[in-house]
Each structure stands twice: as structure tokens, then as C-alpha cells.
């Protein structure tokens, strides 16, 4: 039986990456509470959120789908770890300025967890990529905020957009920083009989 892949994300970047991989899928975004638990590490948080997104969408699918369909849900979550703390999406302009000022001239880790789930199993993996930023002026940061790009991005920047100009070096998976590590996603989907 051929598996049908459901992407548990509204992210156009993740859809584009799956399309680039030539993986047919439908999109059904997950709606979960993303509040960190007390003292939860960035690594635990990103893996838990990806896992819970997959579970939430699988529950929705099971409630509505034909039993004959073999569904596989793929969920992903990306966040930034800096000095052991999680850095998510900016709340507002001031928060984005604070985040980008903190990352300026420093190396941070981008964590992307991917979680695949079928009726029989769930596997979650986390990919870590180190990103080093140039030193940014406050004027650069404000001008960047005004482009609108940082507003819904973990760490207040998009490496595939204008924010790529701030990146001095990457050690790891560039596609993971965008939101879906291509190599690891392919390996994971192969384990579920999708996209061989």
C-alpha cells in the first residue's frame, strides 16, 4: 500500500523544500500550544514540539480519513539555541532588535526537529547547524525589521532571504536552517516507505 504524506506545517518554505525533493504531499497545519515547559532545554523543546505537531495532525486525520488510506504525517519545528536558551520568533519590533543584537557577531545553533508518524510508529530526529553572524549595527537591524522578513522567523531572520547577508559561515545543513533538513528528511521518509 502506498503511503500518503501529510505535512503538518503551514510554512511555504517547508512545502517548497518537499516539492524540491519531488515528494507529493498535502498540507494540514498543526495547531498546538508551543509554550516551553519550565527548565526545558532547546533540544528537548524542539523535539517535543515536532513530535506533538505530528500527533495532533495524525489525530485529526484519523478522525476523518478512510481506514484504507496509509497516512504518514511529517512535522517539523525550528528554533535557535544561544547560550543554552531557546530563541523563538520575535514578539514585536523591540524583541527582534533585542534578538538580532544578541546574535550579532556571535555563533548560534539552529535546531530543526523532524518527526514522522504512521499508524505503527513515530520517529523524531533533531539536526543541529551552527551559524555565525557578522557584527550588525542597530541601523542595519532596524532596516531589516522594516523589510517585514524577520516577523515570523525563529531568531528574527531568514537565511534564504535578505537575512542571508548577515551570515558569515554555516557549519551543518543549510536546508535545516530554512526549516527542513533535506538529507535527514529523505532518510526518515524512506523508513516510512514514502519517497523512495
C-alpha positions in Angstrom: 0.0 0.0 0.0 1.4 3.4 -1.0 1.7 5.9 1.8 0.2 9.3 1.6 2.3 12.1 3.1 0.8 14.9 5.1 2.9 17.9 6.0 1.9 19.3 9.4 3.1 22.8 8.7 1.7 25.9 7.0 5.3 27.0 6.2 5.7 27.8 2.5 9.4 27.1 2.9 8.9 23.6 4.0 6.4 22.9 1.2 8.9 24.3 -1.3 11.7 22.0 0.1 9.4 18.9 -0.2 8.5 20.0 -3.7 12.2 20.3 -4.5 12.6 16.8 -3.2 9.8 15.7 -5.6 7.7 14.4 -2.6 4.0 14.6 -3.2 2.1 15.7 -0.1 -0.9 17.6 1.2 -0.7 20.3 3.8 -2.6 20.2 7.1 -1.1 22.6 9.7 -0.8 21.6 13.3 -2.3 23.8 16.0 -0.6 23.1 19.3 0.5 25.1 22.4 4.2 25.9 21.8 4.9 27.2 25.3 8.1 25.8 26.7 8.0 23.8 29.9 9.9 25.1 33.0 13.7 24.4 32.5 13.1 22.7 29.2 16.3 22.7 27.1 16.1 24.0 23.5 16.9 20.4 22.3 14.0 18.9 24.3 11.6 21.7 23.3 12.2 21.5 19.6 11.9 17.7 19.5 8.7 17.8 21.7 7.1 20.4 19.5 7.8 18.5 16.3 6.5 15.3 17.9 3.3 16.9 19.3 2.6 18.5 15.9 2.7 15.1 14.2 0.5 13.6 16.8 -2.1 16.4 16.6 -2.4 16.1 12.8 -2.5 12.3 12.9 -5.4 12.5 15.4 -7.2 14.9 13.0 -6.5 12.7 10.0 -7.7 9.5 11.8 -11.0 11.2 12.7 -11.7 12.0 9.1 -9.9 9.6 6.8 -10.8 6.3 5.1 -9.3 3.4 7.0 -7.8 2.0 3.8 -5.5 5.0 3.4 -2.0 4.7 4.8 -1.1 8.1 6.0 2.3 9.3 7.1 2.5 12.7 8.9 5.7 14.8 8.7 6.1 17.6 11.2 9.0 19.9 11.8 9.9 22.6 14.3 12.9 25.0 14.1 14.3 27.2 16.9 17.6 28.8 17.8 19.7 27.9 20.8 22.0 30.6 22.1 24.0 30.3 25.3 21.7 27.3 26.3 18.5 29.2 25.9 15.8 28.9 23.2 15.2 31.8 20.9 11.9 31.7 19.0 10.1 34.2 16.8 10.1 37.8 17.8 7.0 39.2 19.6 7.4 42.7 18.1 10.0 45.2 16.7 11.8 45.7 20.0 12.1 42.0 20.5 13.5 41.5 17.0 16.1 44.2 17.7 17.0 42.5 21.0 17.4 39.1 19.4 19.4 40.3 16.4 21.6 42.5 18.7 22.3 39.4 20.8 23.2 37.2 17.8 25.3 39.9 16.2 29.0 38.8 15.9 28.2 35.5 17.6 27.7 31.9 16.7 24.4 30.3 17.5 22.8 26.9 16.8 19.8 26.3 14.6 17.9 23.2 15.8 15.4 21.7 13.4 13.5 18.6 14.6 11.6 16.4 12.1 9.0 13.9 13.3 7.4 11.3 11.0 4.4 9.3 12.2 2.3 6.4 10.9 -0.3 4.2 12.5 2.6 1.9 13.7 5.4 4.2 14.8 6.8 7.6 15.3 10.4 8.7 14.8 11.8 12.1 15.7 15.3 13.4 14.9 17.0 16.7 15.5 19.5 18.3 13.3 21.9 21.0 14.7 23.6 23.5 12.5 26.0 26.3 13.7 25.5 29.7 12.2 28.0 32.6 12.7 26.7 36.2 12.2 28.5 39.3 11.2 28.5 42.2 13.6 25.4 44.2 12.9 24.7 47.9 13.6 21.4 49.0 15.1 20.6 50.8 11.8 21.1 47.6 9.9 18.8 45.7 12.3 16.0 48.3 12.1 16.2 48.5 8.3 16.0 44.7 8.2 12.9 44.7 10.5 11.3 47.2 8.2 11.5 44.7 5.3 8.9 42.6 7.1 11.1 39.5 6.8 12.0 38.8 10.4 8.5 38.9 11.8 7.6 35.2 11.7 11.1 33.7 11.7 12.9 31.9 14.5 15.8 34.1 15.6 14.2 37.0 13.7 15.9 36.2 10.4 15.5 34.2 7.2 18.8 32.7 5.8 17.2 32.2 2.4 16.2 35.9 2.2 17.8 39.2 3.0 18.9 37.8 6.3 21.4 35.6 4.5 23.6 38.7 4.1 24.3 38.6 7.9 25.6 35.0 7.8 29.4 34.7 7.8 29.5 30.9 7.9 27.4 27.8 8.4 28.6 24.5 9.8 26.0 21.9 9.0 22.8 21.6 6.9 21.8 24.8 5.1 18.3 23.5 4.3 17.8 22.7 8.0 18.3 26.4 8.8 15.5 27.1 6.2 13.3 24.7 8.1 13.6 21.1 6.7 17.0 19.3 6.5 16.8 17.6 3.1 19.2 14.7 3.6 17.7 13.7 7.0 14.1 14.2 5.8 14.8 11.8 2.8 16.3 9.2 5.2 13.3 9.5 7.5 10.7 9.3 4.8 12.4 6.2 3.3 12.0 4.5 6.7 8.2 5.1 6.4 8.0 3.9 2.8 7.5 7.4 1.4 9.5 8.9 -1.4 11.9 6.1 -2.1 
